């Protein structure tokens, strides 16, 4: 009885084992059949898959700071979202009136972007403010070039009651804005007796900047003016209008003990051009003891060189100067690209602005504040 019972248990275990083996076999067959439809990846394929970069999300789904943005638009957004962009406009103007140095650029940019709010406040200060505040406002207008300011600037420039600082600043701003219709009145002011030498020389430069050939006759007498700086301005301005004045006075002025006279003489020689001017500027660029004079001589040489180039060549030439170690040369190159090279210059400035380095910010500044295809910012002497 016990033997039969043991045999029964063995048969039962064997049956269970057979069922388990059959189930495992069926499962294995099913897996094999599935693998025929979708073969497993090889180890090499798995590694390659792991090395593939994850697909980039669409641009619209990226966080704002990771989206590719135009550098000028970036700067505009940063300014308007920054403290000056949110500050009441009168307070921004007040900060500008007291600011010095690097903060001025940020304030100028803010006011340029908030023009609609800023212009009435700026105009009021220009017409009725304290002289040193009027001068600050005219410096702003030199950079932002608001044509709407021309009537107020004319009013200040022609006034006998306004302070000389305000009148001089207004003349500088009018030259920077470049409104040619003001030229006849500027000639009248030049011919009017009683104005000091400082105003006379700026008026002479302004007529040249506006390309006003009808003012040449009014400018010629100043070649013999008692003030040496006025004579230098007259020579330079006549040369810029296509005349060929005697440049001996400029060469002699480069030997003056006053470094300001030497700087202005170098700048004027750069406008006059010619082999004699180039030779003397080369000497000044190497040998003058004052760095600002050497810089002005270098820029004079660059102006002579670039003046002989076609527009496209000039833009490429100026672009190379953006990597110069001399900041004065870099700034001159940026300004020249903005004022002399049209769309080619603006394309280069936009490319330069992409890095938003110090030079990039200056490039973006011009693109922000200068309207149209060609910039109208011009620095008077």
C-alpha positions in Angstrom: 0.0 0.0 0.0 2.9 2.3 0.9 4.7 1.5 -2.3 1.7 2.2 -4.4 1.2 5.6 -2.6 4.9 6.6 -3.3 4.5 5.7 -7.0 1.4 7.8 -7.3 3.2 10.8 -5.9 6.1 10.5 -8.3 3.6 10.3 -11.3 2.0 13.4 -10.0 5.2 15.3 -9.8 6.3 14.2 -13.2 3.0 15.4 -14.7 3.4 18.8 -13.0 7.0 19.1 -14.4 5.8 18.1 -17.9 3.2 20.8 -17.8 5.8 23.4 -16.6 8.1 22.5 -19.4 5.4 22.6 -22.0 4.3 26.1 -20.7 8.0 27.3 -20.9 8.3 26.0 -24.4 5.1 27.7 -25.5 6.3 31.0 -24.0 9.7 30.7 -25.8 8.0 30.0 -29.1 5.8 33.0 -28.7 8.9 35.2 -28.0 10.7 33.9 -31.0 7.7 34.6 -33.2 7.5 38.2 -31.9 11.3 38.7 -32.5 10.8 37.8 -36.2 8.5 40.8 -36.6 10.8 43.2 -34.7 14.4 42.1 -34.4 16.2 43.2 -31.3 18.8 45.9 -31.8 22.4 44.9 -31.9 24.8 46.2 -29.3 26.4 48.6 -31.9 23.0 49.9 -32.8 22.1 50.5 -29.1 25.3 52.5 -28.6 24.7 54.6 -31.7 21.2 55.3 -30.6 22.4 56.5 -27.2 24.9 58.9 -28.9 22.3 60.6 -31.0 21.3 64.0 -29.6 17.8 64.4 -28.3 15.6 66.1 -30.8 15.4 69.9 -30.3 12.1 71.3 -29.1 10.4 73.7 -31.5 11.7 77.3 -31.1 8.3 78.4 -29.7 8.6 75.9 -26.9 12.1 76.9 -25.7 12.4 79.1 -22.6 12.6 82.8 -23.4 16.2 83.1 -22.4 17.2 80.2 -24.8 15.4 81.5 -27.9 17.6 82.9 -30.6 16.9 86.7 -30.5 18.1 89.6 -32.6 20.9 91.3 -30.6 19.3 94.7 -31.1 15.9 93.3 -30.0 17.6 91.8 -27.0 19.2 95.1 -26.0 15.8 96.9 -26.6 14.0 94.4 -24.4 16.7 94.6 -21.6 16.5 98.3 -21.5 12.7 98.6 -21.5 12.5 95.8 -18.8 15.3 97.4 -16.8 15.1 100.0 -14.0 15.2 103.0 -16.4 12.6 101.4 -18.7 10.1 101.2 -15.8 11.0 104.5 -14.1 8.8 107.6 -14.6 10.1 109.5 -17.6 10.8 112.8 -15.7 13.0 110.9 -13.3 14.9 109.2 -16.2 15.5 112.7 -17.7 16.6 114.0 -14.3 19.1 111.1 -14.0 20.4 111.9 -17.5 21.0 115.6 -16.5 23.2 114.5 -13.5 24.9 111.4 -15.0 28.5 111.1 -16.1 30.4 108.4 -17.9 29.1 104.9 -18.8 25.6 105.3 -17.3 24.9 108.0 -19.9 24.7 105.4 -22.7 22.0 103.4 -20.9 20.1 106.6 -20.2 20.4 107.8 -23.8 19.2 104.4 -25.1 16.2 104.5 -22.7 15.2 108.0 -23.7 15.6 107.0 -27.4 13.2 104.1 -27.0 10.8 106.2 -24.9 10.8 109.1 -27.3 7.1 109.8 -27.2 7.2 110.3 -23.5 10.6 111.9 -23.4 10.5 114.5 -26.1 8.1 117.0 -24.4 10.2 116.9 -21.2 13.4 117.3 -23.2 12.0 120.2 -25.3 10.9 122.1 -22.2 14.4 121.9 -20.7 16.0 122.9 -23.9 13.9 126.1 -24.1 13.7 127.1 -20.5 16.2 125.0 -18.4 19.4 126.1 -16.7 22.3 126.5 -19.1 24.2 123.3 -18.0 21.0 121.3 -18.3 20.3 122.8 -21.7 23.8 121.7 -22.8 23.2 118.1 -21.5 19.9 118.0 -23.4 21.7 119.1 -26.6 24.2 116.3 -26.1 21.3 113.8 -25.9 19.9 115.2 -29.2 23.2 114.8 -30.9 22.9 111.1 -30.3 19.3 110.4 -30.9 18.8 112.7 -33.8 15.2 113.7 -33.2 14.1 115.9 -36.2 11.2 117.1 -34.1 13.7 119.1 -32.0 14.9 121.2 -34.9 12.5 124.2 -34.4 13.4 124.4 -30.7 17.1 124.1 -31.4 16.9 126.9 -34.0 15.1 129.0 -31.5 17.9 128.6 -29.0 20.7 129.0 -31.6 19.4 132.3 -32.9 18.5 133.8 -29.5 20.7 136.6 -28.1 19.2 136.0 -24.6 20.1 132.3 -24.3 23.4 131.3 -22.7 26.3 130.6 -24.9 26.5 127.1 -23.7 22.9 126.5 -24.8 23.5 128.1 -28.2 26.7 126.1 -28.8 25.0 122.9 -27.8 22.1 123.6 -30.1 24.5 124.2 -33.1 26.2 120.8 -32.4 22.8 119.1 -32.3 21.6 120.7 -35.5 24.7 119.5 -37.2 24.2 116.0 -35.9 20.5 115.8 -37.0 21.6 117.0 -40.4 18.4 118.9 -41.4 19.6 120.7 -44.6 16.8 123.2 -44.5 18.4 125.1 -41.6 21.6 125.9 -43.7 20.5 129.3 -45.0 19.8 130.5 -41.4 23.1 129.1 -40.2 24.9 131.1 -42.9 23.0 134.2 -41.7 24.2 133.6 -38.2 27.8 133.1 -39.4 27.7 136.5 -41.1 26.1 138.2 -38.2 28.5 140.3 -36.1 28.8 139.8 -32.3 29.1 136.0 -32.1 32.1 134.7 -30.3 34.8 132.6 -32.0 33.5 129.3 -30.6 30.1 129.8 -32.2 31.7 131.0 -35.5 33.8 127.9 -35.9 30.9 125.5 -35.1 28.8 127.4 -37.6 31.5 126.9 -40.2 31.7 123.2 -39.5 27.9 122.9 -39.5 27.7 124.4 -43.0 30.2 121.9 -44.3 28.4 119.0 -42.5 25.2 120.0 -44.3 27.0 120.2 -47.6 25.9 123.8 -48.1 28.0 125.0 -51.0 26.1 128.3 -51.1 27.9 129.1 -47.8 31.4 128.9 -49.2 31.6 132.7 -49.9 30.6 133.4 -46.2 33.3 130.9 -45.0 36.3 132.2 -47.0 36.9 135.3 -44.9 37.5 133.1 -41.9 40.7 131.8 -43.5 42.3 135.0 -42.2 40.5 135.1 -38.8 42.6 136.2 -35.8 41.7 133.0 -33.9 43.8 130.0 -35.1 41.2 127.5 -34.4 38.7 129.4 -36.5 41.2 129.4 -39.4 41.8 125.6 -39.0 38.0 125.0 -39.1 37.7 127.2 -42.2 40.4 125.2 -44.0 38.9 121.9 -43.1 35.3 122.8 -43.9 36.2 124.3 -47.3 38.1 121.2 -48.1 35.1 119.1 -47.2 33.0 121.2 -49.6 35.4 120.4 -52.4 37.6 123.5 -52.2 41.4 123.4 -52.2 42.5 125.8 -49.5 46.2 126.3 -48.7 47.1 123.7 -46.1 50.4 125.3 -45.0 48.6 126.7 -41.9 47.7 123.2 -40.9 51.2 121.8 -41.2 52.5 124.7 -39.1 49.7 124.2 -36.6 50.9 120.7 -35.9 53.9 122.2 -34.3 51.9 124.4 -31.9 52.6 124.0 -28.2 48.9 123.6 -27.5 48.0 119.9 -28.0 44.3 120.9 -28.8 45.6 122.9 -31.7 47.7 120.0 -32.9 44.7 117.6 -32.6 42.5 119.9 -34.7 45.2 120.4 -37.3 45.6 116.6 -37.7 41.8 116.2 -38.1 41.8 119.0 -40.7 44.7 117.4 -42.6 42.7 114.2 -42.7 39.9 116.1 -44.5 42.3 117.8 -46.9 44.2 114.7 -48.0 47.1 114.6 -50.3 50.7 113.4 -50.0 51.9 116.3 -47.9 49.1 115.8 -45.4 49.7 112.0 -45.3 53.4 112.6 -44.7 52.9 115.0 -41.9 50.2 112.8 -40.3 52.5 109.8 -40.4 55.1 111.8 -38.5 52.6 113.0 -35.9 51.1 109.5 -35.4 54.6 108.2 -34.5 56.2 111.1 -32.7 53.8 113.4 -30.9 54.2 113.2 -27.1 50.4 113.3 -26.5 48.4 110.2 -27.1 45.2 112.0 -28.2 47.2 113.8 -30.9 48.7 110.6 -32.1 45.3 109.0 -32.2 43.9 111.9 -34.2 46.7 111.7 -36.6 46.1 108.0 -37.1 42.4 108.6 -37.7 43.4 111.3 -40.2 45.5 108.8 -42.1 42.6 106.3 -42.1 40.2 108.9 -43.4 42.5 109.7 -46.3 42.9 106.0 -47.1 39.2 105.2 -46.8 38.2 108.3 -48.9 39.9 106.7 -51.9 37.9 103.5 -51.7 34.5 102.5 -53.2 31.6 102.1 -50.9 31.8 98.3 -50.5 35.6 98.4 -50.0 35.2 101.1 -47.4 32.8 99.0 -45.4 35.1 96.0 -45.4 38.1 98.3 -44.5 36.2 99.8 -41.5 35.0 96.3 -40.4 38.6 95.3 -40.0 39.2 98.2 -37.7 36.6 97.0 -35.3 39.2 94.6 -33.9 41.8 97.4 -33.3 43.2 97.7 -29.8 42.8 101.5 -29.9 39.3 102.3 -28.6 39.4 105.7 -30.4 40.0 104.0 -33.7 37.3 101.4 -33.0 34.7 104.1 -32.1 35.6 106.1 -35.2 35.1 102.9 -37.3 31.7 102.2 -35.8 30.6 105.8 -36.3 31.9 105.8 -39.9 30.0 102.5 -40.7 26.9 104.1 -39.3 27.2 107.4 -41.2 29.0 106.6 -44.4 28.3 103.0 -45.5 24.5 102.7 -45.8 23.0 99.2 -45.6 26.5 97.6 -45.8 27.5 99.4 -42.7 24.3 98.5 -40.9 24.7 94.8 -41.8 28.2 94.9 -40.3 27.1 96.7 -37.2 24.3 94.2 -36.7 26.8 91.3 -37.0 29.1 93.1 -34.6 26.3 93.7 -32.1 25.6 89.9 -31.9 28.2 89.5 -29.2 27.0 92.4 -27.2 30.5 93.1 -26.1 31.3 96.8 -25.3 31.7 97.3 -29.1 28.6 95.2 -29.8 26.6 97.5 -27.5 27.9 100.5 -29.3 26.9 98.9 -32.6 23.5 98.1 -31.3 23.1 101.6 -30.0 23.4 103.0 -33.5 21.0 100.5 -34.9 18.5 101.3 -32.1 18.6 105.1 -32.4 19.3 105.8 -36.0 16.3 105.6 -38.3 16.1 104.4 -41.9 18.6 102.7 -44.1 21.4 105.2 -43.4 22.4 106.8 -40.1 22.2 110.5 -39.7 24.5 110.8 -36.6 27.5 113.0 -37.2 30.0 114.3 -34.8 31.0 117.9 -35.3 34.7 118.8 -34.8 
